[in-house]
Amino acid sequence: MDPHTTNPRVPETAAAPILPRDANEFIQQQLDERLRTIEREFTAHAISLFGPLYSGVDDLIRTAIEKRHSESPARRKLVVILTTTGGYIEVVQRIVAVFRAHYGLVDFIVPNYAFSAGTVLAMSGDAIYMDYYSTLGPIDPQVENTKGRHVPALGYLERYNELMDKAAIPGALNMAELQILLTFDQGELYQFDQAREQSVELLKEWLVKYKFKNWKKTETRKAKVTKQMKMARAEAIARTLNDTKKWHVHGNGISMDVLSKDLKLLINDFGGDENTSGIIRAYNDLLTDYVTKILIKGGVVHVNGQFQPFA
């Protein structure tokens, strides 16, 4: 065929390029490739959770994990890229149960933030990866009140206790504060207190079992570390993270440096490796931009080949 002939016909044997059907499919393919790069970097399967930890997310994670694990069941390590404002402790428990049913090692990567119940979830890992920009948060688990609203449990408890302390002083409580005090539901307050204690108990269990498993000797005296010492350290960390007066607000970020120096918690700095940092940030930047652009109101669960938005 003359190459200068107008409108040349493509030979029937020529293979047409396979292109994504639309922009969303193309971006999701890019996210898949970047997630696979993280898997290769950590020699692990990977799952990304971007959004609140509310009921139903645990079901999506179970489906995603079962799919990914079935593809290569010999792989025993999972990395979780976690970005969340928090949620329900009960959902966190179910997510951890799913992870541990399929993987012997579970590491968490926090490229931006994991607050409240998200902090509890991260504490269930064998390792936590952060950089200077990453933050965890105070543990203030959310519960559903009688009006169906999600409320931070410890904020309600602290406010109630402050008013009760003030009420013990004759004449110190004004009428407005009295009215607020009378609105507190004792059943809800008990529920809030139980949520706090549950978070403490979970941290004690998970930190000792996973994060502290290789803690054999103390850093300074090189003394043997006992299980009782691990339990005491875990409870101290949990109580500190539950101290709303120390952190002031639910969304107050706690940096890698504070976790390391003040809480004596071992954090792996992925920012110290240019290649690892670049891989994590490339994935997270694209995911954040994509979720924002397509206006996903809830969040997404992502494993290789499966991108599942949730409300």
C-alpha positions in Angstrom: 0.0 0.0 0.0 1.2 3.5 -0.9 2.0 5.2 2.4 0.8 8.5 0.9 -2.6 7.2 0.1 -5.3 9.1 1.9 -7.4 7.2 4.6 -5.3 4.1 4.5 -7.1 1.0 5.8 -5.6 -0.7 8.9 -4.8 -4.4 8.0 -7.3 -6.7 9.7 -4.4 -8.5 11.4 -3.2 -5.4 13.2 -3.9 -5.4 16.9 -5.8 -2.3 18.1 -4.5 -0.8 21.4 -6.5 -1.7 24.5 -7.5 1.6 26.1 -9.6 2.2 29.3 -13.2 2.8 28.7 -13.2 6.1 30.6 -11.0 8.3 32.9 -12.1 6.6 36.0 -11.0 3.2 34.8 -7.7 4.7 33.7 -7.0 6.2 37.1 -8.0 3.0 38.9 -5.5 1.1 36.7 -2.9 3.6 37.7 -3.8 3.1 41.4 -3.6 -0.7 40.9 -0.1 -0.3 39.5 1.1 2.0 42.3 -0.4 -0.4 44.9 1.5 -3.3 43.3 4.7 -1.2 43.5 4.1 -0.9 47.3 3.5 -4.7 47.4 6.8 -5.3 45.8 8.6 -2.8 48.0 7.3 -4.5 51.2 7.2 -8.0 49.8 3.6 -8.2 50.9 0.0 -8.0 49.9 -1.5 -4.5 50.3 -4.9 -3.0 51.1 -5.7 0.6 51.2 -8.5 2.0 53.5 -9.4 5.6 53.0 -12.4 6.8 55.0 -14.2 6.4 58.3 -14.4 3.1 60.2 -18.2 2.8 60.3 -20.4 -0.3 60.1 -20.2 -2.0 56.7 -16.6 -1.1 56.0 -15.6 -4.3 57.8 -17.7 -6.3 55.4 -16.0 -4.7 52.4 -12.5 -5.3 53.9 -13.4 -9.0 54.5 -14.4 -9.4 50.8 -11.3 -7.6 49.6 -8.9 -9.5 51.8 -10.4 -12.8 50.9 -10.0 -12.0 47.2 -6.4 -10.8 47.6 -5.3 -13.7 49.8 -6.9 -16.3 47.5 -4.7 -15.1 44.6 -1.5 -16.1 46.4 -2.3 -17.8 49.8 1.3 -18.4 50.6 1.9 -14.7 51.1 1.8 -14.2 54.9 2.4 -10.5 55.2 -0.1 -7.6 54.7 0.6 -3.9 54.5 -2.4 -1.5 55.2 -2.3 2.0 53.8 -4.6 3.8 56.3 -6.2 7.2 56.2 -9.2 7.7 58.5 -10.8 10.2 60.8 -11.9 7.3 63.1 -15.1 5.4 63.8 -16.3 2.5 65.9 -14.1 0.3 68.0 -16.4 -2.7 67.2 -15.6 -2.2 63.5 -11.9 -2.1 64.3 -12.1 -5.4 66.1 -13.7 -7.1 63.2 -11.2 -5.6 60.7 -8.3 -6.8 62.9 -9.9 -10.3 63.1 -10.0 -10.4 59.2 -6.4 -9.3 58.8 -5.1 -11.8 61.4 -7.2 -14.7 60.0 -5.2 -14.5 56.8 -1.8 -12.9 57.6 0.8 -13.6 60.2 2.4 -10.2 59.8 0.4 -6.9 59.4 2.1 -3.6 59.0 0.4 -0.2 58.8 1.5 2.8 56.6 0.0 6.1 57.7 0.8 8.6 54.8 -1.3 11.4 56.3 -3.5 10.7 59.4 -5.3 7.9 61.3 -7.3 9.4 64.2 -9.2 8.0 67.1 -10.3 4.4 66.3 -7.9 4.6 63.4 -5.1 4.9 65.9 -6.4 1.9 67.7 -6.3 0.0 64.4 -2.8 1.0 63.7 -1.7 -0.2 67.1 -2.8 -3.7 66.1 0.1 -3.9 63.7 3.5 -5.5 63.9 5.0 -2.3 62.6 3.8 1.3 62.0 5.3 3.4 59.2 5.0 7.2 59.3 7.0 10.2 58.2 7.3 13.8 59.6 3.9 14.7 58.1 2.0 11.7 59.4 -0.2 11.8 62.5 -2.1 9.5 64.7 -4.5 11.0 67.2 -6.0 10.8 70.7 -8.3 7.7 71.2 -11.8 9.1 71.5 -13.9 6.3 70.0 -17.2 7.3 68.4 -20.5 5.7 69.4 -24.0 6.1 68.2 -26.3 8.0 70.6 -30.0 7.6 71.0 -30.7 10.1 68.2 -28.6 8.1 65.8 -25.7 10.5 65.7 -22.0 9.6 65.8 -20.5 11.3 68.9 -17.0 11.2 70.5 -17.5 9.3 73.7 -14.8 10.8 75.8 -15.8 14.4 75.0 -19.2 13.7 76.5 -17.7 11.9 79.6 -15.3 14.8 80.2 -18.0 17.4 80.0 -20.3 15.4 82.3 -17.5 15.0 84.9 -16.6 18.7 84.8 -20.2 19.7 85.5 -20.5 17.1 88.3 -17.3 18.4 89.9 -18.7 22.0 89.6 -22.0 20.9 91.0 -20.3 19.7 94.2 -19.4 23.3 95.0 -22.5 25.1 96.4 -23.7 27.8 94.1 -21.0 27.2 91.4 -23.3 25.7 88.8 -25.4 28.2 86.9 -28.9 27.5 85.4 -27.6 26.9 81.9 -25.0 24.4 83.1 -27.7 22.7 85.3 -29.9 22.3 82.2 -27.0 20.7 80.3 -26.2 18.3 83.2 -29.8 17.2 83.3 -29.7 16.3 79.6 -27.1 13.6 80.0 -28.4 10.0 79.6 -26.9 7.8 82.3 -27.1 4.7 80.0 -25.2 6.6 77.3 -22.6 7.7 79.7 -22.1 4.1 80.8 -21.8 3.1 77.1 -19.2 5.9 76.6 -17.2 4.7 79.6 -17.2 1.1 78.3 -16.0 2.3 74.9 -13.0 4.0 76.5 -12.2 0.9 78.6 -12.6 -1.3 75.6 -10.0 0.7 73.6 -7.6 0.4 76.5 -8.0 -3.3 76.7 -7.6 -3.8 73.0 -4.3 -1.8 73.0 -3.0 -3.8 75.9 -3.8 -7.0 74.0 -2.6 -6.0 70.6 0.6 -4.1 71.5 1.8 -6.9 73.7 0.9 -9.6 71.2 2.2 -7.9 68.0 4.2 -4.7 68.4 6.1 -5.7 71.5 6.7 -9.3 70.5 10.4 -8.6 69.7 11.0 -6.3 72.7 13.3 -8.5 74.7 15.5 -6.1 76.7 15.2 -2.6 78.0 17.0 0.1 76.0 19.1 1.6 78.8 19.7 -1.2 81.4 19.4 -4.1 78.9 17.3 -5.9 81.5 15.0 -8.7 80.4 11.5 -7.5 79.4 8.8 -9.5 81.1 5.1 -9.8 80.0 4.1 -7.7 83.0 6.4 -4.9 81.8 4.9 -5.1 78.3 1.4 -4.9 79.8 2.3 -1.9 81.9 3.9 -0.1 78.9 0.8 -0.9 76.7 -1.6 0.4 79.4 0.4 3.5 79.9 0.3 4.2 76.2 -3.4 3.6 76.0 -4.2 5.8 79.0 -2.1 8.6 77.6 -3.9 8.4 74.3 -7.2 8.5 76.1 -6.2 11.6 78.1 -8.4 14.3 76.4 -7.0 17.0 78.7 -3.5 16.3 77.4 -4.5 16.4 73.7 -7.4 18.9 74.0 -9.3 18.1 70.8 -10.4 14.9 69.0 -8.5 15.8 65.8 -5.3 16.9 67.4 -2.5 15.1 65.5 0.2 13.3 67.3 3.4 13.2 65.3 5.9 10.4 64.8 8.4 12.3 67.1 5.9 12.7 69.9 4.9 9.0 69.7 8.6 8.0 69.8 9.9 10.4 72.4 6.9 10.9 74.7 5.2 7.5 74.4 8.4 5.5 73.8 6.7 3.8 70.9 8.8 2.4 68.0 7.8 4.0 64.7 9.4 3.3 61.4 10.2 6.4 59.4 9.5 5.7 55.8 10.5 9.3 55.0 14.1 8.2 55.7 14.2 6.2 52.5 13.7 8.3 49.3 12.5 5.4 47.2 10.0 4.1 49.8 8.7 7.6 50.5 8.3 8.3 46.8 6.3 5.1 46.2 4.0 5.7 49.2 3.4 9.4 48.3 2.8 8.7 44.6 0.0 6.3 45.6 -1.5 8.4 48.3 -1.4 11.6 46.3 -3.2 10.0 43.4 -5.8 8.3 45.6 -6.5 11.5 47.6 -6.9 13.5 44.5 -9.1 10.9 42.8 -11.4 10.5 45.8 -11.7 14.3 46.1 -12.3 14.9 42.4 -15.1 12.3 42.1 -16.7 13.4 45.3 -16.8 10.1 47.2 -18.6 11.1 50.4 -17.6 8.0 52.4 -14.4 6.4 51.4 -12.8 3.5 49.5 -11.3 0.1 50.1 -8.7 -0.8 47.5 -6.8 -4.0 46.7 -5.2 -4.9 43.4 -8.0 -5.2 40.9 -10.8 -4.1 43.2 -11.7 -0.5 44.0 -14.8 -0.3 46.2 -16.3 3.1 47.2 -18.5 3.2 50.3 -21.0 5.7 51.6 
